[in-house]
Amino acid sequence: MLQQLFELFILALPIACIAWTVTHEEVFREPREFCVKNAKQGRTILYRKFFYLFTCEYCFSHYVTLAVVVVTDFHLLFDDWRGYLIAGFSLVWIANIYMSLFAYIRQDIKKEKTEITLLEKKSEVLSETTDKKS
């Protein structure tokens, strides 16, 4: 049981990484913009929902999790289909906790960078006005 919990927290890391990268990072910006456009302007609901999956980290994490469960044969508590079902939803939940923490940390870092930039600009303005007075 302890081994399964360890595997749960480890397997959730690549799931979170893949889901976040595809749905947020610059490297996938163009395909994501294409998906956003099709998710909003598609003719059928099925078409729109298909493309929406690539824009939402929560939604996309389900599909990444499905692939991880299939590839790793990971299951929790039970050795039959119930173990795969429990493993799938558990992995999604842990992966989304990881992504939420990552988003929070990135937001805090961005806030600090913005504050530093503002302080640097204030410092430049003060030094320019001091130099003009001298």
The first five atom37 places (N, CA, C, CB, O) and aatype in JSON, in Angstrom:
{
  "aatype": [12, 10, 5, 5, 10, 13, 6, 10, 13, 9, 10, 0, 10, 14, 9, 0, 4, 9, 0, 17, 16, 19, 16, 8, 6, 6, 19, 13, 1, 6, 14, 1, 6, 13, 4, 19, 11, 2, 0, 11, 5, 7, 1, 16, 9, 10, 18, 1, 11, 13, 13, 18, 10, 13, 16, 4, 6, 18, 4, 13, 15, 8, 18, 19, 16, 10, 0, 19, 19, 19, 19, 16, 3, 13, 8, 10, 10, 13, 3, 3, 17, 1, 7, 18, 10, 9, 0, 7, 13, 15, 10, 19, 17, 9, 0, 2, 9, 18, 12, 15, 10, 13, 0, 18, 9, 1, 5, 3, 9, 11, 11, 6, 11, 16, 6, 9, 16, 10, 10, 6, 11, 11, 15, 6, 19, 10, 15, 6, 16, 16, 3, 11, 11, 15],
  "atom_mask": [
    [1, 1, 1, 1, 1],
    [1, 1, 1, 1, 1],
    [1, 1, 1, 1, 1],
    [1, 1, 1, 1, 1],
    [1, 1, 1, 1, 1],
    [1, 1, 1, 1, 1],
    [1, 1, 1, 1, 1],
    [1, 1, 1, 1, 1],
    [1, 1, 1, 1, 1],
    [1, 1, 1, 1, 1],
    [1, 1, 1, 1, 1],
    [1, 1, 1, 1, 1],
    [1, 1, 1, 1, 1],
    [1, 1, 1, 1, 1],
    [1, 1, 1, 1, 1],
    [1, 1, 1, 1, 1],
    [1, 1, 1, 1, 1],
    [1, 1, 1, 1, 1],
    [1, 1, 1, 1, 1],
    [1, 1, 1, 1, 1],
    [1, 1, 1, 1, 1],
    [1, 1, 1, 1, 1],
    [1, 1, 1, 1, 1],
    [1, 1, 1, 1, 1],
    [1, 1, 1, 1, 1],
    [1, 1, 1, 1, 1],
    [1, 1, 1, 1, 1],
    [1, 1, 1, 1, 1],
    [1, 1, 1, 1, 1],
    [1, 1, 1, 1, 1],
    [1, 1, 1, 1, 1],
    [1, 1, 1, 1, 1],
    [1, 1, 1, 1, 1],
    [1, 1, 1, 1, 1],
    [1, 1, 1, 1, 1],
    [1, 1, 1, 1, 1],
    [1, 1, 1, 1, 1],
    [1, 1, 1, 1, 1],
    [1, 1, 1, 1, 1],
    [1, 1, 1, 1, 1],
    [1, 1, 1, 1, 1],
    [1, 1, 1, 0, 1],
    [1, 1, 1, 1, 1],
    [1, 1, 1, 1, 1],
    [1, 1, 1, 1, 1],
    [1, 1, 1, 1, 1],
    [1, 1, 1, 1, 1],
    [1, 1, 1, 1, 1],
    [1, 1, 1, 1, 1],
    [1, 1, 1, 1, 1],
    [1, 1, 1, 1, 1],
    [1, 1, 1, 1, 1],
    [1, 1, 1, 1, 1],
    [1, 1, 1, 1, 1],
    [1, 1, 1, 1, 1],
    [1, 1, 1, 1, 1],
    [1, 1, 1, 1, 1],
    [1, 1, 1, 1, 1],
    [1, 1, 1, 1, 1],
    [1, 1, 1, 1, 1],
    [1, 1, 1, 1, 1],
    [1, 1, 1, 1, 1],
    [1, 1, 1, 1, 1],
    [1, 1, 1, 1, 1],
    [1, 1, 1, 1, 1],
    [1, 1, 1, 1, 1],
    [1, 1, 1, 1, 1],
    [1, 1, 1, 1, 1],
    [1, 1, 1, 1, 1],
    [1, 1, 1, 1, 1],
    [1, 1, 1, 1, 1],
    [1, 1, 1, 1, 1],
    [1, 1, 1, 1, 1],
    [1, 1, 1, 1, 1],
    [1, 1, 1, 1, 1],
    [1, 1, 1, 1, 1],
    [1, 1, 1, 1, 1],
    [1, 1, 1, 1, 1],
    [1, 1, 1, 1, 1],
    [1, 1, 1, 1, 1],
    [1, 1, 1, 1, 1],
    [1, 1, 1, 1, 1],
    [1, 1, 1, 0, 1],
    [1, 1, 1, 1, 1],
    [1, 1, 1, 1, 1],
    [1, 1, 1, 1, 1],
    [1, 1, 1, 1, 1],
    [1, 1, 1, 0, 1],
    [1, 1, 1, 1, 1],
    [1, 1, 1, 1, 1],
    [1, 1, 1, 1, 1],
    [1, 1, 1, 1, 1],
    [1, 1, 1, 1, 1],
    [1, 1, 1, 1, 1],
    [1, 1, 1, 1, 1],
    [1, 1, 1, 1, 1],
    [1, 1, 1, 1, 1],
    [1, 1, 1, 1, 1],
    [1, 1, 1, 1, 1],
    [1, 1, 1, 1, 1],
    [1, 1, 1, 1, 1],
    [1, 1, 1, 1, 1],
    [1, 1, 1, 1, 1],
    [1, 1, 1, 1, 1],
    [1, 1, 1, 1, 1],
    [1, 1, 1, 1, 1],
    [1, 1, 1, 1, 1],
    [1, 1, 1, 1, 1],
    [1, 1, 1, 1, 1],
    [1, 1, 1, 1, 1],
    [1, 1, 1, 1, 1],
    [1, 1, 1, 1, 1],
    [1, 1, 1, 1, 1],
    [1, 1, 1, 1, 1],
    [1, 1, 1, 1, 1],
    [1, 1, 1, 1, 1],
    [1, 1, 1, 1, 1],
    [1, 1, 1, 1, 1],
    [1, 1, 1, 1, 1],
    [1, 1, 1, 1, 1],
    [1, 1, 1, 1, 1],
    [1, 1, 1, 1, 1],
    [1, 1, 1, 1, 1],
    [1, 1, 1, 1, 1],
    [1, 1, 1, 1, 1],
    [1, 1, 1, 1, 1],
    [1, 1, 1, 1, 1],
    [1, 1, 1, 1, 1],
    [1, 1, 1, 1, 1],
    [1, 1, 1, 1, 1],
    [1, 1, 1, 1, 1],
    [1, 1, 1, 1, 1],
    [1, 1, 1, 1, 1],
    [1, 1, 1, 1, 1]
  ],
  "atom_positions": [
    [[0.83, -1.21, 0.0], [0.0, 0.0, 0.0], [0.87, 1.27, 0.0], [-0.94, 0.0, 1.22], [0.57, 2.22, -0.72]],
    [[1.93, 1.28, 0.79], [2.82, 2.43, 0.84], [3.5, 2.64, -0.51], [3.88, 2.26, 1.94], [3.71, 3.77, -0.95]],
    [[3.84, 1.53, -1.15], [4.45, 1.6, -2.49], [3.48, 2.24, -3.49], [4.86, 0.18, -2.97], [3.89, 3.04, -4.32]],
    [[2.21, 1.89, -3.4], [1.21, 2.46, -4.3], [1.06, 3.96, -4.08], [-0.12, 1.77, -4.11], [0.92, 4.72, -5.04]],
    [[1.08, 4.39, -2.83], [0.98, 5.83, -2.54], [2.19, 6.58, -3.09], [0.85, 6.07, -1.04], [2.06, 7.67, -3.64]],
    [[3.37, 5.99, -2.93], [4.58, 6.58, -3.47], [4.46, 6.72, -4.99], [5.82, 5.73, -3.1], [4.77, 7.78, -5.55]],
    [[4.01, 5.66, -5.65], [3.83, 5.68, -7.11], [2.79, 6.71, -7.53], [3.43, 4.29, -7.61], [2.95, 7.37, -8.55]],
    [[1.73, 6.84, -6.75], [0.69, 7.82, -7.04], [1.27, 9.23, -7.11], [-0.43, 7.76, -5.98], [1.02, 9.97, -8.06]],
    [[2.06, 9.61, -6.1], [2.61, 10.96, -6.07], [3.7, 11.17, -7.1], [3.15, 11.25, -4.7], [3.89, 12.29, -7.58]],
    [[4.41, 10.12, -7.46], [5.44, 10.23, -8.49], [4.82, 10.28, -9.88], [6.43, 9.05, -8.4], [5.21, 11.12, -10.69]],
    [[3.85, 9.41, -10.17], [3.23, 9.39, -11.5], [2.43, 10.66, -11.78], [2.31, 8.19, -11.64], [2.26, 11.04, -12.94]],
    [[1.94, 11.31, -10.74], [1.19, 12.55, -10.94], [2.09, 13.69, -11.43], [0.5, 12.96, -9.64], [1.6, 14.63, -12.05]],
    [[3.39, 13.61, -11.15], [4.31, 14.67, -11.58], [4.39, 14.81, -13.1], [5.69, 14.4, -11.03], [4.2, 15.91, -13.61]],
    [[4.68, 13.73, -13.85], [4.71, 13.91, -15.31], [3.35, 14.25, -15.9], [5.24, 12.66, -15.97], [3.27, 14.94, -16.91]],
    [[2.29, 13.78, -15.27], [0.94, 14.13, -15.75], [0.74, 15.63, -15.63], [-0.17, 13.37, -14.93], [0.29, 16.28, -16.58]],
    [[1.09, 16.18, -14.48], [0.96, 17.62, -14.27], [1.86, 18.39, -15.22], [1.29, 17.99, -12.82], [1.45, 19.41, -15.79]],
    [[3.05, 17.92, -15.4], [4.02, 18.59, -16.28], [3.51, 18.63, -17.72], [5.38, 17.88, -16.23], [3.54, 19.69, -18.36]],
    [[3.04, 17.52, -18.23], [2.55, 17.45, -19.6], [1.3, 18.31, -19.77], [2.25, 16.0, -20.01], [1.2, 19.1, -20.71]],
    [[0.34, 18.16, -18.85], [-0.91, 18.92, -18.96], [-0.65, 20.42, -18.88], [-1.88, 18.51, -17.85], [-1.24, 21.19, -19.64]],
    [[0.23, 20.84, -17.97], [0.52, 22.28, -17.84], [1.23, 22.8, -19.09], [1.39, 22.54, -16.6], [0.89, 23.86, -19.61]],
    [[2.21, 22.06, -19.55], [3.0, 22.51, -20.7], [2.13, 22.69, -21.93], [4.13, 21.52, -21.0], [2.23, 23.7, -22.62]],
    [[1.29, 21.72, -22.21], [0.44, 21.79, -23.4], [-0.58, 22.93, -23.28], [-0.29, 20.46, -23.61], [-0.86, 23.6, -24.27]],
    [[-1.13, 23.14, -22.1], [-2.21, 24.12, -21.96], [-1.77, 25.53, -21.58], [-3.17, 23.64, -20.95], [-2.59, 26.45, -21.6]],
    [[-0.47, 25.72, -21.22], [-0.06, 27.04, -20.77], [1.23, 27.59, -21.37], [0.09, 27.02, -19.34], [1.36, 28.81, -21.52]],
    [[2.16, 26.75, -21.7], [3.49, 27.25, -22.03], [3.6, 27.73, -23.48], [4.52, 26.18, -21.77], [2.84, 27.31, -24.36]],
    [[4.56, 28.6, -23.7], [4.76, 29.27, -24.98], [5.05, 28.29, -26.12], [5.91, 30.26, -24.86], [4.67, 28.54, -27.26]],
    [[5.71, 27.2, -25.82], [6.1, 26.25, -26.86], [4.88, 25.68, -27.61], [6.91, 25.1, -26.24], [4.99, 25.28, -28.77]],
    [[3.74, 25.64, -26.96], [2.5, 25.14, -27.59], [1.5, 26.26, -27.87], [1.86, 24.09, -26.72], [0.31, 25.98, -28.03]],
    [[1.96, 27.51, -27.92], [1.05, 28.65, -28.09], [0.23, 28.56, -29.37], [1.83, 29.95, -28.08], [-1.0, 28.71, -29.33]],
    [[0.89, 28.33, -30.51], [0.17, 28.32, -31.79], [-0.87, 27.2, -31.86], [1.17, 28.16, -32.93], [-2.01, 27.46, -32.24]],
    [[-0.5, 25.95, -31.51], [-1.54, 24.92, -31.52], [-2.67, 25.22, -30.53], [-0.93, 23.56, -31.2], [-3.83, 24.92, -30.8]],
    [[-2.32, 25.8, -29.37], [-3.34, 26.13, -28.38], [-4.29, 27.2, -28.91], [-2.69, 26.59, -27.06], [-5.5, 27.11, -28.72]],
    [[-3.74, 28.23, -29.58], [-4.59, 29.27, -30.16], [-5.53, 28.67, -31.22], [-3.72, 30.39, -30.79], [-6.69, 29.06, -31.31]],
    [[-5.02, 27.74, -32.01], [-5.85, 27.03, -32.98], [-6.99, 26.29, -32.26], [-5.0, 26.05, -33.82], [-8.14, 26.32, -32.71]],
    [[-6.65, 25.62, -31.16], [-7.66, 24.88, -30.4], [-8.68, 25.81, -29.76], [-6.98, 24.03, -29.33], [-9.87, 25.51, -29.73]],
    [[-8.21, 26.95, -29.23], [-9.13, 27.93, -28.63], [-10.12, 28.43, -29.69], [-8.34, 29.12, -28.01], [-11.32, 28.52, -29.43]],
    [[-9.6, 28.74, -30.87], [-10.46, 29.23, -31.95], [-11.52, 28.18, -32.31], [-9.61, 29.57, -33.2], [-12.7, 28.51, -32.44]],
    [[-11.09, 26.93, -32.47], [-12.03, 25.88, -32.83], [-12.98, 25.52, -31.69], [-11.28, 24.64, -33.25], [-14.11, 25.1, -31.94]],
    [[-12.54, 25.69, -30.45], [-13.41, 25.44, -29.3], [-14.52, 26.48, -29.21], [-12.6, 25.43, -28.01], [-15.6, 26.2, -28.69]],
    [[-14.25, 27.68, -29.72], [-15.26, 28.74, -29.68], [-16.13, 28.78, -30.93], [-14.58, 30.08, -29.49], [-17.3, 29.14, -30.85]],
    [[-15.56, 28.43, -32.08], [-16.26, 28.64, -33.34], [-16.68, 27.35, -34.05], [-15.4, 29.44, -34.25], [-17.19, 27.4, -35.16]],
    [[-16.47, 26.2, -33.44], [-16.81, 24.94, -34.08], [-18.3, 24.8, -34.34], [0.0, 0.0, 0.0], [-19.12, 25.37, -33.63]],
    [[-18.62, 24.05, -35.38], [-20.03, 23.9, -35.77], [-20.82, 23.03, -34.8], [-20.12, 23.31, -37.15], [-21.97, 23.34, -34.49]],
    [[-20.21, 21.96, -34.33], [-20.95, 21.05, -33.45], [-20.37, 21.09, -32.04], [-20.91, 19.6, -34.0], [-19.23, 21.5, -31.83]],
    [[-21.17, 20.68, -31.1], [-20.72, 20.68, -29.7], [-19.58, 19.67, -29.51], [-21.89, 20.35, -28.75], [-18.65, 19.93, -28.75]],
    [[-19.65, 18.55, -30.18], [-18.6, 17.54, -30.08], [-17.27, 18.09, -30.6], [-18.99, 16.27, -30.86], [-16.22, 17.87, -30.0]],
    [[-17.32, 18.8, -31.71], [-16.13, 19.42, -32.3], [-15.55, 20.45, -31.34], [-16.47, 20.07, -33.65], [-14.34, 20.47, -31.11]],
    [[-16.41, 21.32, -30.78], [-15.96, 22.36, -29.84], [-15.36, 21.74, -28.58], [-17.12, 23.28, -29.47], [-14.32, 22.2, -28.1]],
    [[-16.0, 20.73, -28.04], [-15.51, 20.09, -26.81], [-14.19, 19.36, -27.05], [-16.55, 19.12, -26.26], [-13.33, 19.35, -26.17]],
    [[-14.03, 18.75, -28.21], [-12.78, 18.09, -28.53], [-11.62, 19.07, -28.47], [-12.85, 17.43, -29.92], [-10.59, 18.77, -27.85]],
    [[-11.77, 20.23, -29.08], [-10.68, 21.21, -29.09], [-10.52, 21.9, -27.74], [-10.92, 22.24, -30.18], [-9.42, 22.35, -27.4]],
    [[-11.61, 22.0, -26.97], [-11.52, 22.59, -25.64], [-10.6, 21.78, -24.74], [-12.91, 22.71, -25.01], [-9.93, 22.34, -23.87]],
    [[-10.58, 20.47, -24.93], [-9.75, 19.59, -24.09], [-8.28, 19.99, -24.08], [-9.88, 18.17, -24.57], [-7.58, 19.75, -23.1]],
    [[-7.81, 20.61, -25.17], [-6.41, 20.99, -25.27], [-6.13, 22.39, -24.7], [-5.96, 20.93, -26.71], [-5.0, 22.87, -24.75]],
    [[-7.16, 23.04, -24.17], [-6.98, 24.38, -23.62], [-7.18, 24.42, -22.1], [-7.95, 25.34, -24.28], [-6.88, 25.43, -21.47]],
    [[-7.68, 23.36, -21.53], [-7.99, 23.29, -20.1], [-7.09, 22.25, -19.44], [-9.5, 22.93, -19.87], [-7.14, 21.07, -19.78]],
    [[-6.25, 22.69, -18.5], [-5.32, 21.74, -17.89], [-6.03, 20.65, -17.11], [-4.37, 22.48, -16.97], [-5.55, 19.51, -17.07]],
    [[-7.16, 20.97, -16.49], [-7.91, 19.95, -15.75], [-8.44, 18.89, -16.71], [-9.07, 20.59, -14.96], [-8.28, 17.69, -16.48]],
    [[-9.08, 19.33, -17.78], [-9.64, 18.39, -18.76], [-8.55, 17.55, -19.42], [-10.43, 19.15, -19.83], [-8.67, 16.34, -19.53]],
    [[-7.49, 18.22, -19.84], [-6.41, 17.53, -20.54], [-5.71, 16.53, -19.62], [-5.41, 18.54, -21.08], [-5.23, 15.5, -20.08]],
    [[-5.64, 16.84, -18.33], [-4.97, 15.93, -17.39], [-5.67, 14.58, -17.32], [-4.91, 16.56, -16.0], [-5.03, 13.57, -17.02]],
    [[-6.97, 14.53, -17.57], [-7.68, 13.24, -17.6], [-7.15, 12.35, -18.72], [-9.2, 13.47, -17.77], [-6.96, 11.15, -18.52]],
    [[-6.91, 12.93, -19.87], [-6.44, 12.14, -21.0], [-4.98, 11.74, -20.84], [-6.62, 12.91, -22.3], [-4.59, 10.64, -21.23]],
    [[-4.19, 12.62, -20.28], [-2.8, 12.27, -20.0], [-2.77, 11.15, -18.96], [-2.0, 13.52, -19.49], [-1.99, 10.21, -19.07]],
    [[-3.62, 11.25, -17.96], [-3.72, 10.22, -16.93], [-4.12, 8.88, -17.53], [-4.71, 10.64, -15.85], [-3.56, 7.85, -17.18]],
    [[-5.09, 8.9, -18.42], [-5.51, 7.66, -19.07], [-4.33, 7.0, -19.77], [-6.65, 7.93, -20.08], [-4.13, 5.79, -19.67]],
    [[-3.55, 7.8, -20.48], [-2.38, 7.25, -21.18], [-1.36, 6.7, -20.18], [-1.73, 8.34, -22.07], [-0.78, 5.64, -20.41]],
    [[-1.13, 7.42, -19.09], [-0.17, 6.97, -18.08], [-0.63, 5.66, -17.42], [0.04, 8.06, -17.01], [0.17, 4.75, -17.21]],
    [[-1.91, 5.57, -17.11], [-2.43, 4.35, -16.49], [-2.29, 3.16, -17.45], [-3.92, 4.54, -16.08], [-1.93, 2.06, -17.02]],
    [[-2.57, 3.38, -18.72], [-2.44, 2.3, -19.71], [-0.98, 1.88, -19.85], [-3.0, 2.75, -21.07], [-0.68, 0.68, -19.85]],
    [[-0.08, 2.84, -19.96], [1.34, 2.54, -20.18], [1.96, 1.88, -18.94], [2.11, 3.82, -20.53], [2.77, 0.96, -19.07]],
    [[1.6, 2.36, -17.75], [2.25, 1.86, -16.54], [1.48, 0.72, -15.86], [2.42, 2.99, -15.56], [2.02, 0.07, -14.97]],
    [[0.24, 0.49, -16.27], [-0.61, -0.53, -15.64], [-0.8, -0.24, -14.14], [0.0, -1.94, -15.84], [-0.86, -1.15, -13.32]],
    [[-0.87, 1.05, -13.81], [-1.0, 1.48, -12.42], [-2.44, 1.34, -11.95], [-0.52, 2.92, -12.25], [-3.37, 1.73, -12.65]],
    [[-2.61, 0.78, -10.76], [-3.92, 0.67, -10.14], [-3.77, 0.85, -8.63], [-4.6, -0.7, -10.47], [-2.69, 0.64, -8.07]],
    [[-4.85, 1.23, -7.98], [-4.86, 1.45, -6.53], [-5.92, 0.58, -5.87], [-5.11, 2.94, -6.2], [-7.03, 0.45, -6.37]],
    [[-5.57, 0.0, -4.76], [-6.46, -0.75, -3.86], [-6.98, -2.08, -4.42], [-7.62, 0.11, -3.52], [-7.0, -3.07, -3.69]],
    [[-7.4, -2.11, -5.66], [-7.97, -3.32, -6.26], [-7.16, -3.72, -7.48], [-9.45, -3.12, -6.63], [-6.57, -2.87, -8.14]],
    [[-7.14, -5.01, -7.78], [-6.4, -5.49, -8.95], [-7.25, -5.56, -10.22], [-5.83, -6.86, -8.66], [-6.74, -5.92, -11.28]],
    [[-8.5, -5.22, -10.12], [-9.38, -5.28, -11.3], [-9.67, -3.87, -11.82], [-10.71, -6.0, -10.96], [-8.91, -2.94, -11.53]],
    [[-10.74, -3.7, -12.57], [-11.08, -2.42, -13.2], [-11.29, -1.31, -12.16], [-12.33, -2.57, -14.05], [-11.06, -0.13, -12.45]],
    [[-11.73, -1.68, -10.97], [-11.95, -0.67, -9.92], [-10.63, 0.0, -9.52], [-12.61, -1.31, -8.69], [-10.6, 1.2, -9.24]],
    [[-9.56, -0.77, -9.49], [-8.25, -0.22, -9.16], [-7.77, 0.79, -10.18], [0.0, 0.0, 0.0], [-7.14, 1.79, -9.84]],
    [[-8.08, 0.52, -11.46], [-7.71, 1.47, -12.52], [-8.54, 2.75, -12.42], [-7.89, 0.84, -13.91], [-8.03, 3.85, -12.61]],
    [[-9.82, 2.59, -12.11], [-10.71, 3.74, -11.97], [-10.26, 4.63, -10.79], [-12.17, 3.28, -11.76], [-10.17, 5.85, -10.93]],
    [[-9.99, 4.01, -9.66], [-9.53, 4.76, -8.49], [-8.19, 5.42, -8.77], [-9.43, 3.84, -7.25], [-7.97, 6.57, -8.4]],
    [[-7.3, 4.69, -9.43], [-5.97, 5.24, -9.76], [-6.11, 6.44, -10.69], [-5.09, 4.16, -10.42], [-5.44, 7.46, -10.5]],
    [[-6.97, 6.32, -11.68], [-7.15, 7.42, -12.64], [-7.6, 8.7, -11.98], [0.0, 0.0, 0.0], [-7.0, 9.76, -12.18]],
    [[-8.66, 8.62, -11.19], [-9.16, 9.83, -10.55], [-8.2, 10.35, -9.48], [-10.52, 9.56, -9.93], [-8.1, 11.56, -9.28]],
    [[-7.5, 9.46, -8.81], [-6.51, 9.89, -7.81], [-5.35, 10.62, -8.47], [-6.0, 8.69, -7.02], [-4.88, 11.65, -7.97]],
    [[-4.88, 10.09, -9.59], [-3.78, 10.74, -10.32], [-4.19, 12.11, -10.82], [-3.33, 9.87, -11.49], [-3.41, 13.07, -10.74]],
    [[-5.4, 12.22, -11.34], [-5.89, 13.53, -11.81], [-5.93, 14.51, -10.65], [-7.31, 13.39, -12.45], [-5.51, 15.66, -10.8]],
    [[-6.42, 14.08, -9.52], [-6.54, 14.96, -8.37], [-5.18, 15.45, -7.89], [-7.27, 14.26, -7.23], [-4.98, 16.64, -7.68]],
    [[-4.23, 14.53, -7.73], [-2.89, 14.91, -7.26], [-2.2, 15.79, -8.31], [-2.03, 13.65, -6.97], [-1.57, 16.79, -7.95]],
    [[-2.32, 15.44, -9.59], [-1.7, 16.24, -10.65], [-2.25, 17.66, -10.64], [-1.92, 15.59, -12.03], [-1.51, 18.62, -10.87]],
    [[-3.53, 17.81, -10.4], [-4.12, 19.15, -10.38], [-3.73, 19.93, -9.13], [-5.64, 19.06, -10.47], [-3.67, 21.16, -9.17]],
    [[-3.46, 19.26, -8.04], [-2.89, 19.94, -6.87], [-1.5, 20.46, -7.23], [-2.82, 18.97, -5.62], [-1.16, 21.61, -6.92]],
    [[-0.7, 19.63, -7.88], [0.63, 20.06, -8.31], [0.54, 21.28, -9.23], [1.36, 18.91, -9.02], [1.3, 22.24, -9.07]],
    [[-0.39, 21.24, -10.2], [-0.52, 22.37, -11.13], [-0.99, 23.63, -10.42], [-1.5, 22.01, -12.25], [-0.55, 24.73, -10.76]],
    [[-1.88, 23.49, -9.44], [-2.34, 24.66, -8.68], [-1.19, 25.28, -7.88], [-3.49, 24.26, -7.73], [-1.05, 26.5, -7.84]],
    [[-0.39, 24.44, -7.27], [0.77, 24.94, -6.53], [1.76, 25.63, -7.46], [1.47, 23.79, -5.78], [2.3, 26.69, -7.14]],
    [[1.98, 25.03, -8.62], [2.89, 25.61, -9.6], [2.37, 26.97, -10.07], [3.08, 24.67, -10.79], [3.14, 27.92, -10.19]],
    [[1.08, 27.06, -10.35], [0.48, 28.33, -10.78], [0.62, 29.39, -9.69], [-1.0, 28.14, -11.15], [0.92, 30.55, -9.98]],
    [[0.41, 28.99, -8.46], [0.53, 29.93, -7.34], [1.97, 30.43, -7.21], [0.09, 29.26, -6.02], [2.19, 31.63, -7.02]],
    [[2.93, 29.53, -7.3], [4.34, 29.91, -7.21], [4.72, 30.84, -8.35], [5.24, 28.67, -7.21], [5.4, 31.84, -8.14]],
    [[4.29, 30.5, -9.58], [4.6, 31.35, -10.73], [3.99, 32.73, -10.59], [4.11, 30.7, -12.02], [4.62, 33.73, -10.94]],
    [[2.79, 32.8, -10.07], [2.13, 34.08, -9.87], [2.91, 34.92, -8.86], [0.67, 33.88, -9.39], [3.09, 36.12, -9.05]],
    [[3.37, 34.3, -7.8], [4.14, 35.0, -6.78], [5.47, 35.49, -7.36], [4.39, 34.09, -5.57], [5.88, 36.62, -7.08]],
    [[6.14, 34.68, -8.15], [7.4, 35.08, -8.78], [7.18, 36.24, -9.73], [8.04, 33.89, -9.53], [7.97, 37.18, -9.76]],
    [[6.1, 36.18, -10.52], [5.79, 37.26, -11.46], [5.52, 38.56, -10.71], [4.58, 36.9, -12.34], [5.95, 39.64, -11.13]],
    [[4.81, 38.46, -9.6], [4.52, 39.64, -8.78], [5.82, 40.26, -8.25], [3.58, 39.27, -7.6], [5.99, 41.47, -8.29]],
    [[6.72, 39.42, -7.77], [8.0, 39.92, -7.26], [8.82, 40.57, -8.37], [8.8, 38.78, -6.63], [9.44, 41.61, -8.14]],
    [[8.84, 39.99, -9.56], [9.58, 40.57, -10.69], [9.0, 41.93, -11.06], [9.54, 39.62, -11.91], [9.75, 42.86, -11.35]],
    [[7.69, 42.04, -11.04], [7.03, 43.3, -11.36], [7.38, 44.36, -10.32], [5.49, 43.11, -11.45], [7.67, 45.51, -10.66]],
    [[7.36, 43.98, -9.05], [7.71, 44.92, -7.99], [9.16, 45.37, -8.12], [7.48, 44.29, -6.61], [9.46, 46.55, -7.93]],
    [[10.06, 44.45, -8.45], [11.47, 44.8, -8.63], [11.63, 45.76, -9.8], [12.32, 43.54, -8.87], [12.39, 46.73, -9.69]],
    [[10.95, 45.52, -10.89], [11.02, 46.4, -12.06], [10.53, 47.8, -11.7], [10.19, 45.84, -13.22], [11.14, 48.79, -12.1]],
    [[9.43, 47.88, -10.96], [8.91, 49.19, -10.54], [9.91, 49.91, -9.63], [7.56, 49.02, -9.81], [10.12, 51.12, -9.78]],
    [[10.51, 49.2, -8.71], [11.51, 49.81, -7.83], [12.72, 50.3, -8.62], [11.95, 48.83, -6.75], [13.26, 51.36, -8.32]],
    [[13.15, 49.53, -9.61], [14.28, 49.95, -10.45], [13.95, 51.21, -11.22], [14.67, 48.82, -11.42], [14.78, 52.11, -11.34]],
    [[12.73, 51.28, -11.75], [12.32, 52.48, -12.49], [12.25, 53.69, -11.57], [10.95, 52.25, -13.16], [12.67, 54.79, -11.96]],
    [[11.73, 53.51, -10.36], [11.68, 54.6, -9.4], [13.09, 55.06, -9.05], [10.93, 54.17, -8.12], [13.36, 56.26, -8.94]],
    [[13.97, 54.11, -8.89], [15.36, 54.43, -8.57], [16.02, 55.21, -9.71], [16.16, 53.15, -8.3], [16.76, 56.16, -9.46]],
    [[15.75, 54.83, -10.95], [16.29, 55.54, -12.1], [15.77, 56.97, -12.16], [15.94, 54.81, -13.39], [16.52, 57.91, -12.42]],
    [[14.47, 57.13, -11.93], [13.86, 58.47, -11.95], [14.46, 59.33, -10.85], [12.33, 58.38, -11.79], [14.78, 60.5, -11.08]],
    [[14.63, 58.76, -9.65], [15.22, 59.52, -8.55], [16.66, 59.91, -8.85], [15.17, 58.71, -7.26], [17.07, 61.03, -8.55]],
    [[17.42, 59.0, -9.43], [18.82, 59.33, -9.72], [18.9, 60.37, -10.84], [19.6, 58.05, -10.12], [19.81, 61.21, -10.83]],
    [[17.98, 60.34, -11.8], [17.97, 61.36, -12.87], [17.63, 62.72, -12.31], [16.96, 60.98, -13.97], [18.26, 63.71, -12.68]],
    [[16.66, 62.8, -11.41], [16.28, 64.09, -10.84], [17.37, 64.61, -9.91], [14.95, 63.97, -10.07], [17.6, 65.81, -9.82]],
    [[18.05, 63.69, -9.22], [19.17, 64.1, -8.37], [20.33, 64.62, -9.21], [19.64, 62.93, -7.51], [20.97, 65.6, -8.83]],
    [[20.6, 63.96, -10.35], [21.68, 64.39, -11.24], [21.36, 65.76, -11.85], [21.9, 63.36, -12.36], [22.28, 66.56, -12.02]],
    [[20.13, 66.03, -12.18], [19.74, 67.32, -12.78], [19.88, 68.45, -11.77], [18.3, 67.25, -13.31], [20.23, 69.57, -12.13]],
    [[19.6, 68.15, -10.49], [19.72, 69.17, -9.45], [21.18, 69.51, -9.17], [19.03, 68.69, -8.15], [21.49, 70.63, -8.76]],
    [[22.07, 68.57, -9.39], [23.49, 68.78, -9.08], [24.19, 69.63, -10.07], [24.2, 67.49, -8.98], [25.39, 69.89, -9.94]]
  ]
}
